[in-house]
Amino acid sequence: MEERRQAGFTLVELLMFIVIVSVGLTGVLVAFNTVVAKSADPLIGKQVLRIATATMQEVLQKSYQNDPGDADNSSSTLGCTPSTTPSCRKNTPADRANYNDVDDYDGYAQTGITQLDGVTPIAGLASYSLNISVDGAAATLGSLGAPNVKSITVTVASGNQSLTLVGYRTNYGY
């Protein structure tokens, strides 16, 4: 009499298969959960980049200095010159709509991104910070040897993400 082998799985083989597949699926689901939980990070990075580039563009579009007659550009207040009477005050973020030259932005620091008026907050951006500094000490720009160059640094941060952009504004009308 010939013995016939039965095809199929034993109960032990079936249980081992279920355990191995369960462990594999658990690993895949944990990895998937981690990716989904951090999916907002690219959004924050993109917002930081867009805020920084828009701010840099805004600053670079302003005049090099308040008054061409003020060669030292010793005044950084709302278009005033050293001889303006009454004396001018230092700019604040609320004065942003009136900024007319790059030096007006020096020292600008604000938590919560606002419209160009410097007052109206933009929904969803309250946790972002914006800092701007202007350094007029740069005498030349690389090999061009162009005088009258100002370095502008814009830093935007939110949570653990931060971005710093550096741009240069020259007095191309010299």
C-alpha positions as a Markdown table, in Angstrom:
| # | Residue | x | y | z |
|---|---|---|---|---|
| 1 | Met | 0.0 | 0.0 | 0.0 |
| 2 | Glu | 1.3 | 3.3 | -1.0 |
| 3 | Glu | 1.4 | 6.2 | 1.5 |
| 4 | Arg | -0.1 | 9.4 | 0.3 |
| 5 | Arg | 1.2 | 12.7 | 1.7 |
| 6 | Gln | -1.4 | 15.2 | 2.5 |
| 7 | Ala | -0.9 | 18.7 | 1.2 |
| 8 | Gly | -1.5 | 21.7 | 3.6 |
| 9 | Phe | -0.2 | 23.2 | 6.8 |
| 10 | Thr | -0.2 | 21.8 | 10.3 |
| 11 | Leu | -1.6 | 23.8 | 13.1 |
| 12 | Val | 1.9 | 24.7 | 14.4 |
| 13 | Glu | 3.0 | 26.0 | 11.0 |
| 14 | Leu | -0.2 | 28.1 | 10.7 |
| 15 | Leu | 0.4 | 29.6 | 14.2 |
| 16 | Met | 4.1 | 30.4 | 13.3 |
| 17 | Phe | 2.9 | 32.1 | 10.1 |
| 18 | Ile | 0.4 | 34.3 | 11.9 |
| 19 | Val | 3.0 | 35.3 | 14.5 |
| 20 | Ile | 5.7 | 36.2 | 11.9 |
| 21 | Val | 3.2 | 38.2 | 9.8 |
| 22 | Ser | 1.9 | 40.0 | 12.9 |
| 23 | Val | 5.4 | 41.1 | 13.9 |
| 24 | Gly | 6.1 | 42.3 | 10.4 |
| 25 | Leu | 2.9 | 44.3 | 10.1 |
| 26 | Thr | 3.5 | 45.8 | 13.5 |
| 27 | Gly | 6.9 | 47.1 | 12.4 |
| 28 | Val | 5.5 | 48.5 | 9.2 |
| 29 | Leu | 2.6 | 50.2 | 11.0 |
| 30 | Val | 5.0 | 51.8 | 13.6 |
| 31 | Ala | 7.2 | 53.2 | 10.8 |
| 32 | Phe | 4.1 | 54.5 | 9.0 |
| 33 | Asn | 2.8 | 56.1 | 12.2 |
| 34 | Thr | 6.2 | 57.9 | 12.7 |
| 35 | Val | 6.1 | 59.2 | 9.1 |
| 36 | Val | 2.6 | 60.5 | 9.5 |
| 37 | Ala | 3.2 | 62.1 | 12.8 |
| 38 | Lys | 6.1 | 64.2 | 11.4 |
| 39 | Ser | 4.3 | 65.0 | 8.1 |
| 40 | Ala | 3.7 | 68.6 | 9.3 |
| 41 | Asp | 7.5 | 69.3 | 9.5 |
| 42 | Pro | 7.8 | 70.0 | 5.8 |
| 43 | Leu | 5.0 | 72.5 | 6.1 |
| 44 | Ile | 6.8 | 74.4 | 8.8 |
| 45 | Gly | 10.0 | 74.4 | 6.7 |
| 46 | Lys | 8.2 | 75.7 | 3.7 |
| 47 | Gln | 6.5 | 78.4 | 5.7 |
| 48 | Val | 9.8 | 79.5 | 7.2 |
| 49 | Leu | 11.4 | 79.7 | 3.8 |
| 50 | Arg | 8.5 | 81.7 | 2.3 |
| 51 | Ile | 8.4 | 84.1 | 5.1 |
| 52 | Ala | 12.2 | 84.6 | 5.0 |
| 53 | Thr | 12.3 | 85.2 | 1.2 |
| 54 | Ala | 9.3 | 87.5 | 1.2 |
| 55 | Thr | 10.9 | 89.6 | 4.0 |
| 56 | Met | 14.2 | 89.7 | 2.3 |
| 57 | Gln | 12.6 | 90.8 | -0.9 |
| 58 | Glu | 10.7 | 93.5 | 0.9 |
| 59 | Val | 13.9 | 94.9 | 2.5 |
| 60 | Leu | 15.9 | 94.7 | -0.7 |
| 61 | Gln | 13.3 | 96.8 | -2.6 |
| 62 | Lys | 13.8 | 99.8 | -0.2 |
| 63 | Ser | 16.2 | 102.6 | -0.8 |
| 64 | Tyr | 19.8 | 102.3 | 0.2 |
| 65 | Gln | 19.6 | 105.2 | 2.7 |
| 66 | Asn | 17.2 | 107.9 | 3.8 |
| 67 | Asp | 18.9 | 110.9 | 2.4 |
| 68 | Pro | 21.6 | 110.9 | -0.2 |
| 69 | Gly | 22.9 | 114.0 | 1.5 |
| 70 | Asp | 23.5 | 112.0 | 4.7 |
| 71 | Ala | 26.6 | 110.2 | 3.5 |
| 72 | Asp | 27.1 | 108.4 | 6.8 |
| 73 | Asn | 23.4 | 107.5 | 6.9 |
| 74 | Ser | 23.5 | 108.2 | 10.6 |
| 75 | Ser | 19.7 | 108.3 | 10.9 |
| 76 | Ser | 17.7 | 105.1 | 10.8 |
| 77 | Thr | 14.3 | 106.6 | 11.7 |
| 78 | Leu | 11.3 | 106.9 | 9.3 |
| 79 | Gly | 13.0 | 109.0 | 6.6 |
| 80 | Cys | 14.5 | 111.5 | 9.1 |
| 81 | Thr | 17.9 | 113.1 | 8.7 |
| 82 | Pro | 20.2 | 114.3 | 11.5 |
| 83 | Ser | 18.9 | 117.8 | 11.0 |
| 84 | Thr | 15.2 | 117.0 | 11.2 |
| 85 | Thr | 13.2 | 118.9 | 13.8 |
| 86 | Pro | 11.5 | 117.7 | 15.9 |
| 87 | Ser | 13.9 | 114.8 | 16.6 |
| 88 | Cys | 12.7 | 111.5 | 15.2 |
| 89 | Arg | 12.2 | 108.3 | 17.2 |
| 90 | Lys | 13.5 | 104.8 | 16.6 |
| 91 | Asn | 11.3 | 102.7 | 14.4 |
| 92 | Thr | 9.0 | 100.0 | 15.8 |
| 93 | Pro | 7.4 | 97.0 | 14.1 |
| 94 | Ala | 4.2 | 99.1 | 14.0 |
| 95 | Asp | 6.0 | 101.6 | 11.8 |
| 96 | Arg | 6.8 | 99.0 | 9.2 |
| 97 | Ala | 4.4 | 100.3 | 6.6 |
| 98 | Asn | 6.4 | 103.6 | 6.6 |
| 99 | Tyr | 9.9 | 102.1 | 6.3 |
| 100 | Asn | 11.6 | 103.7 | 3.4 |
| 101 | Asp | 15.2 | 102.4 | 3.5 |
| 102 | Val | 17.1 | 99.2 | 4.5 |
| 103 | Asp | 18.4 | 100.7 | 7.7 |
| 104 | Asp | 14.8 | 101.1 | 9.0 |
| 105 | Tyr | 14.8 | 97.3 | 9.4 |
| 106 | Asp | 17.9 | 97.0 | 11.5 |
| 107 | Gly | 17.0 | 95.4 | 14.8 |
| 108 | Tyr | 13.5 | 94.5 | 13.7 |
| 109 | Ala | 12.3 | 91.6 | 15.9 |
| 110 | Gln | 8.9 | 90.2 | 16.2 |
| 111 | Thr | 7.2 | 87.1 | 17.4 |
| 112 | Gly | 4.1 | 86.3 | 15.3 |
| 113 | Ile | 4.2 | 87.1 | 11.6 |
| 114 | Thr | 2.1 | 90.1 | 10.6 |
| 115 | Gln | 0.9 | 91.8 | 7.5 |
| 116 | Leu | 3.1 | 94.5 | 6.0 |
| 117 | Asp | 1.5 | 97.0 | 8.3 |
| 118 | Gly | 3.5 | 95.3 | 11.2 |
| 119 | Val | 0.3 | 95.1 | 13.3 |
| 120 | Thr | -2.3 | 92.7 | 11.7 |
| 121 | Pro | -1.4 | 89.1 | 12.7 |
| 122 | Ile | -1.5 | 86.4 | 10.1 |
| 123 | Ala | -3.6 | 83.4 | 11.3 |
| 124 | Gly | -1.6 | 80.3 | 12.1 |
| 125 | Leu | 1.8 | 82.1 | 12.2 |
| 126 | Ala | 1.7 | 83.3 | 15.8 |
| 127 | Ser | 4.6 | 80.9 | 16.9 |
| 128 | Tyr | 7.0 | 82.1 | 14.2 |
| 129 | Ser | 9.7 | 84.7 | 15.0 |
| 130 | Leu | 11.3 | 87.2 | 12.6 |
| 131 | Asn | 14.5 | 89.0 | 13.1 |
| 132 | Ile | 16.3 | 91.4 | 10.8 |
| 133 | Ser | 19.7 | 93.0 | 11.0 |
| 134 | Val | 21.4 | 95.4 | 8.7 |
| 135 | Asp | 25.2 | 95.8 | 8.7 |
| 136 | Gly | 26.4 | 98.8 | 6.8 |
| 137 | Ala | 30.1 | 98.2 | 7.7 |
| 138 | Ala | 30.7 | 96.1 | 4.6 |
| 139 | Ala | 32.9 | 98.2 | 2.3 |
| 140 | Thr | 33.0 | 96.0 | -0.8 |
| 141 | Leu | 31.1 | 93.2 | -2.3 |
| 142 | Gly | 33.5 | 90.4 | -3.3 |
| 143 | Ser | 35.7 | 91.0 | -6.3 |
| 144 | Leu | 33.4 | 93.8 | -7.7 |
| 145 | Gly | 34.9 | 96.3 | -5.3 |
| 146 | Ala | 31.5 | 98.1 | -5.2 |
| 147 | Pro | 31.5 | 100.7 | -2.4 |
| 148 | Asn | 28.4 | 101.4 | -0.3 |
| 149 | Val | 27.2 | 97.8 | 0.4 |
| 150 | Lys | 24.9 | 96.8 | 3.3 |
| 151 | Ser | 24.5 | 93.2 | 4.4 |
| 152 | Ile | 21.0 | 92.2 | 5.4 |
| 153 | Thr | 20.3 | 89.2 | 7.5 |
| 154 | Val | 16.8 | 87.8 | 7.9 |
| 155 | Thr | 16.2 | 85.0 | 10.4 |
| 156 | Val | 12.8 | 83.2 | 10.7 |
| 157 | Ala | 12.2 | 80.4 | 13.2 |
| 158 | Ser | 9.4 | 78.2 | 14.4 |
| 159 | Gly | 9.9 | 75.4 | 16.9 |
| 160 | Asn | 13.1 | 73.5 | 16.1 |
| 161 | Gln | 13.3 | 74.9 | 12.5 |
| 162 | Ser | 15.2 | 78.0 | 11.7 |
| 163 | Leu | 16.4 | 79.7 | 8.5 |
| 164 | Thr | 18.8 | 82.6 | 8.0 |
| 165 | Leu | 19.1 | 84.4 | 4.7 |
| 166 | Val | 21.8 | 87.0 | 3.9 |
| 167 | Gly | 21.4 | 89.5 | 1.1 |
| 168 | Tyr | 23.3 | 92.6 | 0.0 |
| 169 | Arg | 21.9 | 96.0 | -0.9 |
| 170 | Thr | 24.2 | 98.3 | -2.8 |
| 171 | Asn | 24.0 | 102.0 | -3.5 |
| 172 | Tyr | 24.1 | 101.5 | -7.2 |
| 173 | Gly | 23.3 | 105.2 | -7.7 |
| 174 | Tyr | 26.7 | 106.3 | -6.3 |
